[in-house]
Amino acid sequence: MQQLAKRNPLFAAFFALALTACGDSETNIYAQDVAEPEHEDHDHDDEHDHDHDEQASTARLILTEVGSEVVYVVAADDGDQVAELSLPAPVGYVYPMQGYRYAAFVHRDDNWVSFVDGGVWSEDHGDHDHPYAEEPVIMDFALDGVRPTHFTLADAGAAVFFDGNGETGDVAGVATFSDATIADNGLENTLQFATHMHGAAQLRGEHLLATERDAATSSTLPAAVGLYHLHDGMYEHELTFTELCPGLHGSAQNENFILFGCEDGVLLIDESTDFSASKITNADDFTDGMRVGTLRAHHHAEQAVAIASGQFYLVDPALAQLQPLGVSLPDGVSAVSYEFVLGGEAFAILQSDGELVVLDAHDWSEQGRVSVVQNPEADALTLIVQSDGHMAYVLNSAGEQVIPVDLEDAHADEPWALGFAPASGAWLGVVTEEHDHQH
């Protein structure tokens, strides 16, 4: 696939030049306790006492700076700076990979995706898993494609959807890859379309579900979803679902279902019944112009959350319906970030007024509420959540700070002063199962 060729020599040369031209082309590493695998002295009596503080010490936050190519790595337990990295271009968004060792950085305007090893991982030592912490590094693996936009994560790895560009004739495409691909600087699996589109893709093992657009239509949004199967590094088309999804935007997946947002509801694809498709229509209270544009789901949550014009709806596959979630925002207040937390047991909503609301994902009642930031500036807040853990982190770009929040205790800790304005971030570290997922 031409526009997704990672081993493009021109890209490699430009990548090297960009690193040199960033002004600070070096990786700055700050004082820290680093455990190197070949020199680690194992004290087995101490290794197995893992309270919250010890679990947090095996994690780091990857933070981007507003309008900058600089990436900061800080310890997730106290905010101490671990490293400062210069990527070849300003970052739009950052996402964790499925093993939470690597972070992906989307440079949409510069047509590539770069990756960083956060330096924290766990190794199987037989009778126990031992965590390690080393210097973060920029990886050689990178993706070169036109307008990378939607990044989605699954158990098998990640999918990046490249929108292409109608003005230049560049077509859309998808690249899928895993932690092992990044570590080995291997080749990604690819899919190329016949036209451009603002689309999305979800990876399901050897299958890929990706949007399809009729090139004769004027809208850049697709209206259908296709099923593809991996063969020798490329995805081959198996079928296009007859159930349409006009104005498709937004996708998510949980244990059994893959969901796509449509103008007329949610397209629901059930893998457990050989990828059968059905449509959940819009709720009765949808007004003209409302449509599902964002979806959130979790592997351990049976229901998903849809966002339509800033309002929250519950997607219930068992009942095949969309219904209001019952979240009431004050006048003039919007939801700025929202994610499943606590291993899928809860759902967190960060509001523009600095309130962080936690809902129980079983009955959707309010579980906790924390006033994190007082009188925040508009568009200043972003939320990072710990994978399957009890911590969340609110980024306040106007205040140049991070505020740790314990979701179980509904308590915000003292802010960490950063000295730069954080734009986005990701939690990387050793994932531990802290919650019982039996519903």
KEMITOR-274742 format. One line per field, with one value per residue (C-alpha): residue number from 0; residue in three letters; chain; z negated, y, x. Coordinates in nm, 4 decimals, always signed. Each point is the difference from the previous one (the first is absolute). Example, Ala and Ser with C-alpha at 12.3 -4.5 7.8 and 13.67 -1.06 7.14 Angstrom:
! KEMITOR-274742
resi <- 0	1
resn <- ala	ser
chain <- A	A
z <- -0.7800	+0.0660
y <- -0.4500	+0.3440
x <- +1.2300	+0.1370
END
This chain:
! KEMITOR-274742
resi <- 0	1	2	3	4	5	6	7	8	9	10	11	12	13	14	15	16	17	18	19	20	21	22	23	24	25	26	27	28	29	30	31	32	33	34	35	36	37	38	39	40	41	42	43	44	45	46	47	48	49	50	51	52	53	54	55	56	57	58	59	60	61	62	63	64	65	66	67	68	69	70	71	72	73	74	75	76	77	78	79	80	81	82	83	84	85	86	87	88	89	90	91	92	93	94	95	96	97	98	99	100	101	102	103	104	105	106	107	108	109	110	111	112	113	114	115	116	117	118	119	120	121	122	123	124	125	126	127	128	129	130	131	132	133	134	135	136	137	138	139	140	141	142	143	144	145	146	147	148	149	150	151	152	153	154	155	156	157	158	159	160	161	162	163	164	165	166	167	168	169	170	171	172	173	174	175	176	177	178	179	180	181	182	183	184	185	186	187	188	189	190	191	192	193	194	195	196	197	198	199	200	201	202	203	204	205	206	207	208	209	210	211	212	213	214	215	216	217	218	219	220	221	222	223	224	225	226	227	228	229	230	231	232	233	234	235	236	237	238	239	240	241	242	243	244	245	246	247	248	249	250	251	252	253	254	255	256	257	258	259	260	261	262	263	264	265	266	267	268	269	270	271	272	273	274	275	276	277	278	279	280	281	282	283	284	285	286	287	288	289	290	291	292	293	294	295	296	297	298	299	300	301	302	303	304	305	306	307	308	309	310	311	312	313	314	315	316	317	318	319	320	321	322	323	324	325	326	327	328	329	330	331	332	333	334	335	336	337	338	339	340	341	342	343	344	345	346	347	348	349	350	351	352	353	354	355	356	357	358	359	360	361	362	363	364	365	366	367	368	369	370	371	372	373	374	375	376	377	378	379	380	381	382	383	384	385	386	387	388	389	390	391	392	393	394	395	396	397	398	399	400	401	402	403	404	405	406	407	408	409	410	411	412	413	414	415	416	417	418	419	420	421	422	423	424	425	426	427	428	429	430	431	432	433	434	435	436	437	438
resn <- met	gln	gln	leu	ala	lys	arg	asn	pro	leu	phe	ala	ala	phe	phe	ala	leu	ala	leu	thr	ala	cys	gly	asp	ser	glu	thr	asn	ile	tyr	ala	gln	asp	val	ala	glu	pro	glu	his	glu	asp	his	asp	his	asp	asp	glu	his	asp	his	asp	his	asp	glu	gln	ala	ser	thr	ala	arg	leu	ile	leu	thr	glu	val	gly	ser	glu	val	val	tyr	val	val	ala	ala	asp	asp	gly	asp	gln	val	ala	glu	leu	ser	leu	pro	ala	pro	val	gly	tyr	val	tyr	pro	met	gln	gly	tyr	arg	tyr	ala	ala	phe	val	his	arg	asp	asp	asn	trp	val	ser	phe	val	asp	gly	gly	val	trp	ser	glu	asp	his	gly	asp	his	asp	his	pro	tyr	ala	glu	glu	pro	val	ile	met	asp	phe	ala	leu	asp	gly	val	arg	pro	thr	his	phe	thr	leu	ala	asp	ala	gly	ala	ala	val	phe	phe	asp	gly	asn	gly	glu	thr	gly	asp	val	ala	gly	val	ala	thr	phe	ser	asp	ala	thr	ile	ala	asp	asn	gly	leu	glu	asn	thr	leu	gln	phe	ala	thr	his	met	his	gly	ala	ala	gln	leu	arg	gly	glu	his	leu	leu	ala	thr	glu	arg	asp	ala	ala	thr	ser	ser	thr	leu	pro	ala	ala	val	gly	leu	tyr	his	leu	his	asp	gly	met	tyr	glu	his	glu	leu	thr	phe	thr	glu	leu	cys	pro	gly	leu	his	gly	ser	ala	gln	asn	glu	asn	phe	ile	leu	phe	gly	cys	glu	asp	gly	val	leu	leu	ile	asp	glu	ser	thr	asp	phe	ser	ala	ser	lys	ile	thr	asn	ala	asp	asp	phe	thr	asp	gly	met	arg	val	gly	thr	leu	arg	ala	his	his	his	ala	glu	gln	ala	val	ala	ile	ala	ser	gly	gln	phe	tyr	leu	val	asp	pro	ala	leu	ala	gln	leu	gln	pro	leu	gly	val	ser	leu	pro	asp	gly	val	ser	ala	val	ser	tyr	glu	phe	val	leu	gly	gly	glu	ala	phe	ala	ile	leu	gln	ser	asp	gly	glu	leu	val	val	leu	asp	ala	his	asp	trp	ser	glu	gln	gly	arg	val	ser	val	val	gln	asn	pro	glu	ala	asp	ala	leu	thr	leu	ile	val	gln	ser	asp	gly	his	met	ala	tyr	val	leu	asn	ser	ala	gly	glu	gln	val	ile	pro	val	asp	leu	glu	asp	ala	his	ala	asp	glu	pro	trp	ala	leu	gly	phe	ala	pro	ala	ser	gly	ala	trp	leu	gly	val	val	thr	glu	glu	his	asp	his	gln	his
chain <- A	A	A	A	A	A	A	A	A	A	A	A	A	A	A	A	A	A	A	A	A	A	A	A	A	A	A	A	A	A	A	A	A	A	A	A	A	A	A	A	A	A	A	A	A	A	A	A	A	A	A	A	A	A	A	A	A	A	A	A	A	A	A	A	A	A	A	A	A	A	A	A	A	A	A	A	A	A	A	A	A	A	A	A	A	A	A	A	A	A	A	A	A	A	A	A	A	A	A	A	A	A	A	A	A	A	A	A	A	A	A	A	A	A	A	A	A	A	A	A	A	A	A	A	A	A	A	A	A	A	A	A	A	A	A	A	A	A	A	A	A	A	A	A	A	A	A	A	A	A	A	A	A	A	A	A	A	A	A	A	A	A	A	A	A	A	A	A	A	A	A	A	A	A	A	A	A	A	A	A	A	A	A	A	A	A	A	A	A	A	A	A	A	A	A	A	A	A	A	A	A	A	A	A	A	A	A	A	A	A	A	A	A	A	A	A	A	A	A	A	A	A	A	A	A	A	A	A	A	A	A	A	A	A	A	A	A	A	A	A	A	A	A	A	A	A	A	A	A	A	A	A	A	A	A	A	A	A	A	A	A	A	A	A	A	A	A	A	A	A	A	A	A	A	A	A	A	A	A	A	A	A	A	A	A	A	A	A	A	A	A	A	A	A	A	A	A	A	A	A	A	A	A	A	A	A	A	A	A	A	A	A	A	A	A	A	A	A	A	A	A	A	A	A	A	A	A	A	A	A	A	A	A	A	A	A	A	A	A	A	A	A	A	A	A	A	A	A	A	A	A	A	A	A	A	A	A	A	A	A	A	A	A	A	A	A	A	A	A	A	A	A	A	A	A	A	A	A	A	A	A	A	A	A	A	A	A	A	A	A	A	A	A	A	A	A	A	A	A	A	A	A	A	A	A	A	A	A	A	A	A	A	A	A	A	A	A	A	A	A	A	A	A	A	A	A	A	A	A	A	A	A	A	A	A	A	A	A	A
z <- +0.0000	+0.1267	-0.2379	-0.3045	+0.0849	-0.3279	+0.1605	+0.2347	+0.0240	+0.0544	-0.3193	-0.1889	+0.1217	-0.0843	-0.3403	-0.0750	+0.1280	-0.2049	-0.3140	+0.0673	+0.0767	-0.3092	-0.1932	-0.2767	+0.1860	-0.3074	-0.2420	-0.3457	-0.2791	-0.3582	-0.3189	-0.0847	-0.1457	+0.3014	-0.0266	+0.2809	+0.0692	+0.0171	-0.3307	-0.2077	-0.3461	-0.0778	-0.3536	+0.0265	-0.3483	+0.0930	+0.3617	-0.0789	-0.2280	+0.2554	-0.1554	+0.2013	-0.0309	+0.1187	+0.2952	+0.0965	-0.0123	+0.2909	+0.2211	+0.1881	+0.1691	+0.3541	+0.0429	+0.3106	-0.0059	+0.1619	+0.3529	-0.0443	+0.1158	-0.3523	-0.2026	-0.3755	-0.1992	-0.3711	-0.2797	-0.0602	-0.3792	-0.0666	+0.3306	-0.0020	+0.3499	+0.1454	+0.3549	+0.2684	+0.3623	+0.3253	+0.2695	+0.3629	+0.0023	-0.2326	-0.1406	+0.0514	-0.2264	-0.2021	-0.0670	-0.1968	+0.1715	-0.1279	-0.2239	-0.1467	+0.0670	+0.3209	+0.0871	+0.3489	+0.1060	+0.2862	+0.2155	+0.2303	+0.1798	+0.0632	+0.1211	-0.2426	-0.3325	-0.2293	-0.3072	-0.3347	-0.2391	-0.3431	-0.1571	-0.2466	+0.0427	-0.1803	+0.0630	-0.0910	-0.2464	-0.0499	-0.3552	+0.0397	+0.2477	-0.0517	+0.1049	+0.1627	+0.0538	+0.2585	+0.2080	+0.2400	+0.3653	+0.3390	+0.2016	+0.3545	+0.0932	+0.1561	+0.2368	+0.3103	+0.1427	+0.1045	-0.2857	-0.2761	-0.2082	-0.1922	-0.2266	-0.1528	-0.2422	-0.0386	-0.1742	+0.3174	+0.0568	+0.1502	+0.3216	+0.1497	+0.2622	+0.2587	+0.1524	+0.3210	+0.1810	+0.2693	+0.1271	+0.0658	+0.1043	-0.2930	-0.1006	-0.3512	-0.1668	-0.3234	-0.1755	-0.2830	-0.2253	-0.3484	-0.2752	+0.1610	+0.3326	-0.1716	-0.2012	+0.3060	+0.2399	+0.2069	+0.2795	-0.0688	+0.1595	+0.2503	+0.1798	+0.2837	+0.1276	+0.3383	-0.1303	-0.2915	-0.3040	-0.3626	-0.1251	-0.2815	-0.0516	-0.2781	-0.0277	-0.1069	+0.0079	+0.3653	+0.1050	+0.0597	+0.0124	+0.1978	+0.1488	+0.3710	+0.2011	+0.3429	+0.1953	+0.1831	-0.3184	-0.1004	-0.3726	-0.1286	-0.2620	+0.0919	-0.0128	-0.0177	-0.1823	+0.1520	-0.1493	+0.0976	-0.0750	-0.0279	+0.2605	+0.0300	-0.1566	+0.1992	-0.0655	+0.2527	+0.0286	-0.1187	+0.0008	-0.0339	-0.2603	+0.1529	-0.3093	+0.0885	-0.2285	+0.1653	-0.1136	-0.1907	-0.2691	-0.3132	-0.0861	-0.2998	-0.1060	-0.3046	-0.0548	+0.2562	+0.1955	+0.2361	+0.0156	+0.2536	-0.0426	+0.2704	+0.0751	-0.0692	-0.2982	-0.0736	+0.2288	-0.2194	+0.1267	-0.2083	+0.0380	-0.2038	+0.2787	+0.2884	+0.0283	+0.0463	+0.0250	-0.1384	-0.0619	-0.3278	+0.0980	-0.1598	-0.3308	+0.0006	-0.1439	+0.2882	+0.1597	+0.3546	+0.0656	-0.2874	+0.0850	-0.1724	+0.0763	-0.2809	-0.1684	-0.3057	-0.0886	-0.2222	+0.0227	-0.3466	+0.0435	+0.1666	+0.0884	+0.1914	-0.0180	+0.2977	+0.0130	+0.2194	+0.0075	-0.3407	-0.1576	-0.1360	+0.0981	-0.1046	+0.2811	-0.1193	+0.2469	-0.2019	+0.0258	+0.3420	-0.1021	-0.0718	-0.3183	-0.1854	-0.2547	-0.2473	-0.0184	-0.0639	+0.0763	-0.1333	+0.2488	+0.1933	-0.1091	+0.2443	-0.0297	+0.1146	-0.0605	-0.0836	-0.0335	-0.1612	-0.3186	-0.2841	+0.2379	+0.1660	-0.3317	+0.0279	+0.2501	-0.0621	+0.1475	-0.0302	+0.0295	+0.1267	-0.3446	-0.1572	-0.1484	+0.0479	-0.0256	-0.0377	+0.0895	-0.1013	+0.3278	-0.1351	-0.0872	+0.1291	-0.3289	-0.1145	-0.1903	-0.0802	+0.0828	-0.0380	+0.0478	+0.1665	+0.1367	-0.1153	+0.2764	+0.2804	+0.3259	+0.3047	+0.1807	-0.2604	-0.1445	+0.1177	-0.1732	-0.0132	-0.1622	-0.1385	+0.1753	-0.2277	-0.3001	-0.2490	+0.1119	+0.2457	+0.0875	+0.1018	+0.2255	-0.0465	+0.2840	-0.1215	-0.3438	+0.1401	-0.2407	-0.0465	-0.2767	-0.1080	-0.0984	-0.1919	+0.1574	-0.2731	-0.2774	+0.2126	-0.1136	+0.1886	-0.1090	+0.0093	+0.3555	+0.1577	+0.1411	+0.3452	+0.1410	+0.3365	+0.1293	+0.0418	+0.3044	-0.0145	-0.1582	-0.0634	-0.2928	+0.0553	-0.2448	-0.1411	+0.0071	-0.3049	-0.0377	-0.3032	+0.0481	+0.0170	+0.3405	-0.0728	+0.0514
y <- +0.0000	+0.3008	+0.2734	-0.2257	-0.1207	+0.0282	-0.0722	+0.2976	+0.1280	+0.3588	-0.0190	-0.1483	+0.2779	+0.2710	-0.1567	+0.0239	+0.3581	+0.1009	-0.1385	+0.2033	+0.3159	-0.0056	+0.2315	-0.2561	-0.3183	-0.1769	-0.2155	+0.1498	-0.2574	+0.1127	-0.1626	-0.3091	-0.3487	-0.2266	-0.3776	-0.1627	-0.3632	-0.1275	+0.1616	-0.0219	-0.1520	-0.1855	+0.0220	-0.2386	+0.0779	+0.3628	-0.0429	-0.1339	+0.2817	+0.2139	+0.2777	+0.2928	+0.2032	-0.2873	-0.0654	+0.3670	-0.0027	-0.2460	+0.2483	+0.3217	+0.2727	+0.1018	+0.3671	+0.2169	+0.3770	+0.2376	+0.0863	-0.1782	-0.3083	-0.0538	-0.2993	-0.0207	-0.3226	+0.0287	-0.2535	-0.0824	-0.0081	+0.3414	+0.1896	+0.0050	+0.0508	-0.3069	+0.1093	+0.2609	-0.1146	+0.1968	-0.1524	+0.1122	+0.2050	+0.1383	-0.2655	-0.0050	-0.2904	-0.2708	-0.3499	-0.3007	-0.3339	-0.3160	-0.1047	+0.3525	+0.0023	+0.2057	+0.3231	+0.1015	+0.3668	+0.1137	+0.2818	+0.0414	+0.3139	-0.1530	-0.3355	-0.2408	-0.1795	-0.0374	-0.2174	+0.0222	-0.2770	+0.1298	-0.2190	-0.1833	-0.3622	-0.3322	-0.3239	-0.3509	-0.1515	-0.3232	+0.0377	+0.3717	+0.2875	+0.2466	+0.3666	+0.1962	+0.3725	+0.1288	+0.3102	+0.0936	-0.0027	+0.0945	-0.3180	-0.0617	-0.1314	+0.2668	+0.0219	+0.2189	+0.0725	+0.2865	+0.1605	-0.2617	+0.0794	-0.2698	-0.2310	-0.2978	-0.2599	-0.3692	-0.3054	-0.1008	+0.3416	+0.3364	+0.1345	+0.3414	+0.1368	+0.2301	+0.2294	+0.0734	+0.3287	+0.0655	+0.3125	-0.1859	-0.3309	-0.1924	-0.2875	-0.1144	-0.3020	-0.1917	-0.1305	-0.2534	-0.1035	-0.1250	+0.0556	-0.2680	+0.1878	+0.3144	-0.1826	-0.1867	+0.2954	-0.2362	+0.0484	+0.1102	-0.1648	+0.2232	+0.0713	+0.2501	+0.1468	+0.1425	+0.3479	+0.2362	+0.0094	+0.1066	-0.3550	-0.2415	-0.3581	-0.2575	-0.2947	-0.3401	-0.2652	-0.0860	+0.1994	+0.3704	+0.1970	+0.3184	+0.2688	+0.0181	+0.3081	+0.0377	+0.2258	+0.1542	+0.1560	+0.3556	-0.0738	-0.1129	-0.2108	-0.3659	-0.1722	-0.3675	-0.2440	-0.2863	-0.3157	-0.0862	-0.2959	+0.0078	-0.1881	+0.0406	+0.3457	+0.1432	+0.0038	-0.1645	+0.0992	-0.2614	+0.1897	+0.3354	+0.0033	+0.0664	+0.1949	+0.3530	+0.2693	+0.3420	+0.2793	-0.2480	+0.1485	-0.1579	-0.3656	-0.2223	-0.3648	-0.2197	-0.3756	-0.1001	+0.3082	+0.2543	+0.3292	+0.2837	+0.3342	+0.0948	+0.2869	-0.2302	-0.1919	-0.2522	-0.2824	-0.3065	-0.2933	-0.3189	-0.2082	-0.2858	-0.0577	+0.0036	+0.3791	+0.0541	+0.3647	+0.1829	+0.3611	+0.1656	+0.3064	+0.3431	+0.0619	+0.1657	+0.3252	+0.0600	+0.3369	+0.1137	-0.0035	-0.2342	-0.3080	-0.2369	+0.1214	-0.1562	-0.3410	-0.1446	-0.3699	-0.2321	-0.3696	-0.0622	+0.2147	-0.1473	+0.3408	+0.2834	+0.3775	+0.2177	+0.3767	+0.1999	+0.3809	-0.0043	-0.2199	-0.3490	-0.3096	-0.3616	-0.2529	-0.3245	-0.2875	-0.2356	+0.2356	+0.1345	+0.3573	+0.3386	+0.1648	+0.3177	-0.0602	+0.2459	+0.2236	+0.3581	+0.2710	+0.3543	+0.2732	+0.1075	-0.3079	-0.2680	-0.3361	+0.0300	-0.3549	-0.3312	-0.3571	-0.3325	-0.0372	-0.2447	-0.2925	+0.0757	+0.0146	+0.3759	+0.2856	+0.3357	+0.3328	+0.3091	+0.3183	+0.3386	+0.1506	-0.2243	-0.2594	-0.3675	-0.2262	-0.3783	-0.2219	-0.3629	-0.1956	-0.2574	+0.2215	+0.3323	+0.1793	+0.2669	-0.1724	+0.3028	+0.3631	+0.2014	+0.3734	-0.0203	+0.3523	+0.3193	+0.2372	-0.1543	+0.1806	-0.1177	-0.3041	-0.0345	-0.3443	-0.3537	-0.3360	-0.2901	-0.3263	-0.2872	-0.3286	-0.2215	+0.2002	+0.2461	+0.3182	+0.2738	+0.3143	+0.3334	+0.2135	+0.3729	+0.1742	+0.3520	-0.0755	-0.2045	-0.2806	-0.3566	-0.0886	-0.3686	-0.1337	-0.3207	-0.1256	-0.2515	+0.2590	+0.2877	+0.2138	+0.2413	+0.0282	+0.3118	+0.1174	-0.0656	+0.3146	-0.0791	+0.3177	-0.0609	-0.0173	-0.3656	-0.0652	-0.3750	-0.3080	-0.3726	-0.2329	-0.2652	-0.2680	-0.3458	-0.0952	-0.1851	-0.1346	+0.1842	-0.0614	-0.2971	+0.0176	-0.2457	+0.1978
x <- +0.0000	+0.1888	-0.1062	+0.0470	+0.3508	+0.1847	+0.3368	-0.0270	+0.3616	-0.1143	-0.2028	+0.2947	+0.2283	-0.2532	-0.0570	+0.3731	+0.0200	-0.3019	+0.1555	+0.3125	-0.1987	-0.2205	+0.2322	+0.0418	+0.0845	+0.1291	-0.1924	+0.0327	-0.0143	-0.0515	+0.1188	-0.2027	+0.0278	+0.0376	-0.0167	+0.2000	-0.0928	+0.3565	+0.0987	-0.3156	+0.0414	-0.3257	-0.1314	-0.2951	-0.1284	-0.0528	-0.1110	-0.3435	-0.1206	-0.1822	-0.2066	-0.1331	+0.3219	+0.2167	-0.2300	+0.0102	+0.3817	+0.0010	-0.1866	+0.0678	-0.2008	+0.0889	-0.0892	+0.0013	+0.0429	-0.2468	+0.1191	+0.3312	+0.1876	+0.1368	-0.1189	+0.0504	+0.0098	-0.0823	-0.0384	-0.3665	+0.0364	+0.1560	+0.0303	+0.3809	+0.1324	+0.1704	+0.0804	-0.0545	-0.0208	-0.0181	-0.2175	+0.0322	-0.3219	-0.2685	-0.2308	-0.3752	-0.0900	+0.1735	-0.1341	+0.1267	+0.0566	-0.1668	+0.2919	+0.0360	+0.3733	-0.0136	-0.1782	-0.1123	+0.0193	-0.2208	+0.1433	-0.3000	+0.1128	+0.3426	-0.1324	+0.1589	-0.0253	+0.3003	+0.0527	+0.1771	+0.1015	-0.1020	+0.2682	-0.2259	-0.0989	-0.0356	+0.1882	-0.1137	+0.2471	-0.1903	-0.1278	-0.0670	-0.0134	+0.2820	-0.0379	+0.2812	+0.0558	+0.2467	+0.0558	-0.2816	+0.1062	-0.1424	-0.0549	+0.1206	-0.3452	-0.2224	-0.2972	+0.0016	-0.3458	-0.2260	-0.1951	+0.0051	-0.3064	-0.1854	+0.2029	-0.1815	+0.1318	-0.0896	+0.1409	+0.1854	+0.1552	-0.0872	-0.1488	+0.0752	-0.2370	+0.1604	-0.2641	+0.1872	-0.0564	-0.2587	+0.1786	+0.3261	-0.1571	+0.1467	-0.2266	-0.0872	+0.1553	+0.0456	+0.3105	-0.0164	+0.2863	+0.0840	+0.2530	+0.2176	-0.0073	+0.1264	+0.2673	+0.1337	-0.0369	-0.2092	-0.2501	-0.3551	-0.3031	-0.1745	-0.3255	-0.0377	-0.3265	-0.0945	-0.0839	+0.0525	-0.2302	-0.0179	-0.0353	+0.0709	+0.1151	-0.0185	+0.2392	-0.1420	+0.2736	+0.0632	-0.3064	-0.0313	-0.3232	+0.0485	-0.2202	-0.0801	-0.0971	-0.1550	+0.2363	-0.2967	-0.1392	+0.0845	+0.0415	+0.3387	-0.1808	-0.0538	-0.3394	+0.0935	+0.2288	+0.1938	+0.1486	+0.3561	+0.2276	+0.3796	+0.2039	+0.3787	+0.0075	-0.2913	-0.3730	-0.2316	-0.3654	-0.2498	-0.3273	-0.1708	-0.2748	-0.3411	-0.1049	+0.1112	+0.1380	-0.0487	+0.2302	+0.2153	+0.2235	+0.1395	+0.0619	+0.0719	-0.0026	-0.0533	+0.0202	-0.2622	-0.1007	+0.1498	-0.1919	-0.0065	-0.1780	-0.2522	-0.2362	-0.2950	+0.1393	+0.2751	+0.1097	+0.0526	+0.2082	-0.0028	+0.3161	-0.1506	-0.2557	+0.2494	+0.0087	-0.3731	-0.1074	-0.3019	-0.0994	-0.0948	-0.2019	+0.0283	-0.1728	-0.3413	+0.1360	+0.2430	-0.0735	+0.0773	+0.3733	+0.0847	+0.1999	+0.2421	+0.3503	+0.2070	-0.0093	+0.1722	+0.0119	+0.2030	+0.0781	-0.1455	-0.3127	-0.3079	-0.1428	+0.1645	-0.0352	-0.0945	+0.0424	-0.2387	+0.0239	+0.1686	-0.2673	+0.0635	-0.1955	+0.0271	+0.0413	-0.1561	+0.0563	-0.2231	-0.2976	+0.1034	-0.0653	+0.1538	-0.1192	+0.1049	+0.2739	-0.1505	+0.3066	-0.1064	+0.2546	-0.0432	-0.0863	+0.3058	+0.1990	+0.1147	+0.1721	+0.3611	+0.1313	-0.1650	+0.1238	-0.0801	+0.2075	+0.0637	+0.0273	-0.3334	-0.1847	-0.0581	-0.0180	+0.1683	-0.1104	+0.2197	-0.2047	+0.1144	-0.0679	+0.2670	-0.2377	+0.0892	-0.3055	+0.0288	-0.2973	-0.0497	+0.0005	-0.2479	-0.2973	+0.1419	-0.0564	+0.2418	+0.2822	+0.2142	+0.0674	+0.3200	+0.0575	+0.3400	+0.0566	-0.1684	-0.1174	+0.2077	+0.0567	-0.1927	+0.1439	+0.2750	-0.0774	+0.0753	-0.0306	+0.2487	-0.1073	+0.2023	-0.0640	-0.2146	+0.1263	-0.1393	+0.1777	-0.0918	+0.1944	-0.1486	+0.2198	-0.0503	+0.1814	-0.0841	+0.1426	+0.2930	-0.0812	-0.1173	-0.2455	-0.0009	-0.3425	-0.0688	-0.3219	-0.0797	+0.0304	-0.1374	+0.2923	+0.2263	+0.3633	+0.2129	+0.0774	+0.3372	+0.1624	+0.1376	+0.1508	-0.1708	-0.3564	-0.1065	-0.2184	-0.0596	+0.1458	-0.0083	+0.0603	+0.2683	+0.1016	-0.0509	-0.3672	-0.1316	-0.3526	-0.1338	-0.3727	-0.2298	-0.1647	-0.2785	-0.3196
END
